[in-house]
């Protein structure tokens, strides 16, 4: 079994490296008063675990009955056939109606269900950045209508993709990338519990490659422990998205900026990466294939603007244009 699942936090006090934001969530649960929330941050920082722990602390044994979890990618990204075959939605799905109409009906139906032995229920939308504008408008109206008995929690790596009409109704909570010392301590705990050991150099490489993503670090550690010391971390960590990012550079070198733009945007639209994660993938390509200070400055500027919640697509396009103009000519 995957270590990331075995050692997944089951209580709020087991979530590491996010003391301030977890403390806020715990205070809501203990006060039995939860606002709508927009929870954002990179992958592997504890967002989904925190929501599950909140629900369990809030409702106890009835937490599953009072918590409805939707994946925006499942509801809207896989088409009507996915809704038709999913047992949760099959009785609500209508073949003769569009995907967005079915989406509205499903969300409204679940929101209208009364909570069990509680004042309100939780409606959790994962991958919320994948929601279309029309879907978010529908959710805004549902939030207004059922605010007395529902609290919506939007979980996303791309908070800038959430429309202001929803974002303004939610308390924003940010889960930051975990610090290296926190990741190392957790990996050492897991390795000790599994009776495994890794050299310090391997741990350093894993922590660097994970970039604050604890789930990824645990996965790398499990692979390394099972490899008997014969591990090429570069091969393991170079994912499909890394290869796609490399192809964006190839397009720029070939003078095809439009193709590079479409490739970079596909990482956000089709693969669900945040713009900062796209910058991270581009940075890995630069480390392997380039040695130019202007590229480092361009990446840093883009990352800074994205940290201020600037528009994802605009900043990625601006970054690619700067690379094409200043370096690849």
C-alpha positions in Angstrom: 0.0 0.0 0.0 1.2 3.5 -0.7 2.8 5.2 2.3 1.1 8.4 1.4 -2.2 6.8 2.2 -1.0 4.8 5.2 0.4 7.9 6.9 -2.3 10.3 5.7 -3.4 12.6 8.6 -6.6 11.5 10.3 -6.8 14.3 12.9 -6.1 18.0 12.7 -3.1 17.7 15.0 -1.5 15.3 12.6 -1.3 17.9 9.8 2.3 19.2 9.9 3.8 22.5 8.8 0.5 24.4 8.6 0.0 25.4 12.3 -1.7 28.7 11.7 -4.2 27.7 9.1 -5.0 24.4 10.9 -5.5 26.3 14.1 -8.1 28.5 12.4 -9.9 25.5 11.0 -9.9 23.8 14.5 -11.4 27.0 16.0 -14.3 26.9 13.5 -15.0 23.2 14.3 -14.9 23.7 18.1 -17.2 26.7 17.8 -19.6 24.8 15.5 -19.5 27.8 13.2 -17.9 27.4 9.8 -17.9 30.1 7.0 -17.7 29.4 3.3 -14.0 28.8 2.6 -11.6 29.0 -0.3 -8.7 26.8 0.5 -5.7 27.1 -1.9 -2.1 26.0 -2.1 0.2 23.7 -4.0 -0.3 20.0 -4.2 0.7 17.8 -1.2 0.4 20.5 1.4 -2.6 19.1 3.4 -5.6 20.9 1.9 -7.9 17.9 1.4 -6.7 16.2 4.6 -7.6 19.4 6.5 -11.1 19.4 5.1 -11.6 15.7 6.1 -10.2 16.3 9.5 -12.5 19.4 9.9 -15.6 17.3 9.0 -14.7 14.6 11.5 -14.0 17.0 14.3 -17.2 18.9 13.5 -19.6 16.0 13.1 -18.0 12.9 14.7 -19.5 9.7 13.5 -21.9 11.4 11.2 -19.2 13.3 9.3 -19.7 11.3 6.1 -23.4 11.8 6.0 -23.0 15.5 6.5 -20.1 16.0 4.0 -20.6 15.9 0.2 -17.4 16.0 -1.8 -17.5 16.8 -5.5 -14.5 16.8 -7.9 -14.9 19.5 -10.5 -12.7 17.5 -12.8 -15.1 14.5 -12.5 -18.3 16.6 -12.8 -17.3 18.7 -15.8 -14.0 17.4 -17.2 -15.1 13.9 -18.2 -18.3 14.7 -20.0 -21.8 13.5 -19.6 -20.9 9.8 -19.8 -19.1 10.1 -16.5 -22.2 11.5 -14.8 -24.3 8.8 -16.3 -22.2 6.0 -15.0 -21.4 7.4 -11.6 -23.8 5.8 -9.1 -23.9 9.0 -7.0 -25.4 11.0 -10.0 -27.1 8.4 -12.1 -30.6 8.9 -10.6 -30.3 12.7 -11.3 -28.7 12.6 -14.7 -30.9 13.5 -17.7 -29.6 12.4 -21.1 -31.6 15.0 -23.0 -30.0 17.9 -21.2 -26.6 19.6 -21.4 -23.7 18.9 -19.1 -24.1 22.3 -17.3 -27.8 21.8 -16.7 -27.1 18.4 -15.2 -24.3 19.9 -13.1 -26.7 22.5 -11.7 -29.3 19.9 -10.9 -26.9 17.6 -9.1 -25.4 20.4 -6.9 -28.8 21.8 -6.1 -30.1 18.4 -5.1 -27.3 17.7 -2.7 -27.4 21.2 -1.3 -31.1 20.8 -0.6 -30.6 17.7 1.6 -31.0 18.5 5.2 -28.0 17.9 7.5 -28.1 15.0 10.0 -28.2 16.1 13.6 -26.4 19.3 12.7 -27.2 22.9 11.8 -25.5 22.7 8.5 -23.6 20.4 6.1 -20.4 20.8 4.2 -20.3 20.9 0.4 -16.7 20.4 -0.7 -15.6 21.2 -4.3 -12.2 19.8 -5.1 -10.2 21.0 -8.1 -12.4 24.1 -8.0 -10.2 25.9 -10.4 -11.5 23.5 -13.1 -15.0 24.9 -12.8 -16.2 26.9 -15.8 -17.5 30.5 -15.4 -21.1 29.3 -15.9 -20.7 26.5 -13.3 -19.3 29.0 -10.8 -22.2 31.4 -11.4 -24.6 28.5 -10.7 -22.8 27.7 -7.5 -23.0 31.3 -6.4 -26.7 31.2 -6.7 -26.8 27.9 -4.8 -24.6 29.3 -2.1 -27.1 32.2 -1.6 -30.2 30.0 -1.6 -28.9 27.3 0.9 -26.5 29.4 3.0 -28.6 28.5 6.2 -28.0 24.8 5.9 -24.8 24.5 3.7 -21.2 25.7 3.9 -19.3 25.5 0.7 -15.5 24.8 0.8 -13.6 25.3 -2.5 -10.2 23.5 -2.7 -7.9 24.6 -5.5 -4.3 25.1 -6.5 -5.4 28.1 -8.7 -7.4 30.6 -6.5 -7.2 33.2 -9.3 -9.5 30.9 -11.4 -12.3 31.4 -8.9 -14.7 34.3 -9.9 -14.9 37.3 -7.5 -18.6 36.6 -6.9 -17.6 33.3 -5.1 -14.2 34.4 -3.7 -15.7 37.4 -2.0 -18.2 35.1 -0.1 -15.4 32.8 1.1 -12.7 33.1 3.8 -9.4 32.5 2.0 -7.0 30.0 3.6 -3.6 29.4 2.1 -1.6 26.2 2.6 2.1 27.0 1.9 4.7 24.6 0.5 6.3 22.7 3.5 9.7 23.7 4.7 12.6 21.3 4.1 13.1 20.6 7.8 9.4 19.7 8.2 9.5 17.3 5.2 12.8 15.7 6.4 11.4 15.1 9.9 8.3 13.4 8.6 10.2 11.3 6.1 12.5 10.1 8.9 9.4 9.2 11.0 7.9 7.2 8.2 11.1 5.4 7.3 11.6 4.4 11.0 8.0 3.1 11.2 8.6 1.0 8.0 12.0 -0.3 9.2 13.7 1.3 6.3 16.6 3.7 5.9 18.0 6.0 3.3 21.3 7.9 3.1 21.3 11.5 4.0 22.3 12.4 0.4 19.2 10.6 -1.0 17.0 12.3 1.5 18.4 15.7 0.4 17.7 14.9 -3.2 14.2 13.7 -2.4 13.4 16.9 -0.4 14.8 19.1 -3.1 12.8 17.3 -5.9 9.6 17.4 -3.9 9.7 21.2 -3.6 7.5 21.4 -0.5 5.0 18.7 -1.7 5.0 16.2 1.2 2.9 13.6 -0.7 5.5 13.6 -3.5 8.3 13.3 -1.1 6.8 10.3 0.6 6.2 8.7 -2.8 9.9 9.2 -3.7 11.0 7.9 -0.4 8.9 4.7 -0.8 10.4 4.2 -4.3 13.9 4.8 -3.1 13.5 2.4 -0.1 12.1 -0.3 -2.4 14.8 0.1 -5.1 17.6 -1.3 -2.9 19.7 1.8 -3.4 19.5 1.7 -7.2 17.4 4.8 -7.9 17.7 7.5 -10.5 15.7 10.2 -9.0 15.9 12.3 -12.1 14.1 9.6 -14.1 11.5 9.1 -11.4 10.8 12.8 -10.9 10.6 13.7 -14.5 6.9 13.3 -15.1 4.7 13.6 -18.2 4.1 17.3 -17.3 7.9 17.9 -17.3 8.2 16.4 -20.7 5.4 18.7 -21.9 7.1 21.7 -20.4 10.2 20.8 -22.3 8.2 20.7 -25.5 7.1 24.3 -24.9 10.8 25.3 -24.9 11.3 23.3 -28.1 8.4 25.3 -29.7 10.0 28.6 -28.6 13.3 27.5 -30.1 11.6 26.7 -33.3 10.1 30.2 -33.4 6.5 29.0 -32.8 5.3 31.1 -29.9 1.6 30.2 -30.4 2.4 26.5 -30.1 4.4 27.2 -26.9 1.5 29.2 -25.4 -1.0 26.4 -26.2 1.3 23.8 -24.6 1.8 25.8 -21.4 -2.0 26.4 -21.2 -2.7 22.7 -21.6 -0.7 22.0 -18.5 -3.2 24.2 -16.5 -6.4 23.2 -18.4 -5.8 19.5 -19.1 -3.4 18.5 -16.3 -4.8 20.7 -13.6 -1.5 22.4 -12.7 -1.4 25.8 -11.1 0.5 28.5 -12.9 3.2 28.4 -10.2 3.5 24.7 -10.8 4.0 25.4 -14.5 6.7 27.8 -13.6 8.3 25.0 -11.5 8.2 22.6 -14.5 9.8 25.2 -16.7 12.4 25.8 -14.1 13.4 22.1 -14.1 13.8 22.3 -17.9 16.1 25.3 -17.5 18.2 23.5 -14.9 18.8 20.6 -17.3 19.2 22.4 -20.6 20.1 26.1 -20.0 22.5 28.2 -18.0 21.3 31.8 -18.5 20.8 34.4 -15.7 18.0 36.1 -17.6 15.9 33.0 -17.4 16.3 32.8 -13.7 15.2 36.5 -13.4 12.2 35.9 -15.7 11.1 32.9 -13.7 11.5 34.8 -10.4 9.5 37.7 -11.6 6.6 35.4 -12.8 6.6 33.6 -9.5 6.4 36.8 -7.6 3.5 38.1 -9.6 1.6 34.8 -9.3 2.2 34.8 -5.6 0.2 38.1 -5.6 -2.7 36.2 -7.3 -2.1 37.7 -10.7 -4.0 36.1 -13.6 -2.5 32.7 -14.3 -2.8 32.7 -18.1 -1.6 36.2 -18.6 1.5 35.7 -16.5 2.4 32.4 -18.1 2.0 33.9 -21.6 4.1 36.9 -20.5 6.8 34.6 -19.1 7.0 32.7 -22.4 7.1 35.9 -24.4 10.0 37.2 -22.2 11.9 34.0 -22.7 11.4 34.2 -26.4 12.4 37.8 -26.6 15.4 37.9 -24.2 17.0 34.5 -24.5 15.8 32.3 -27.4 16.4 34.4 -30.5 
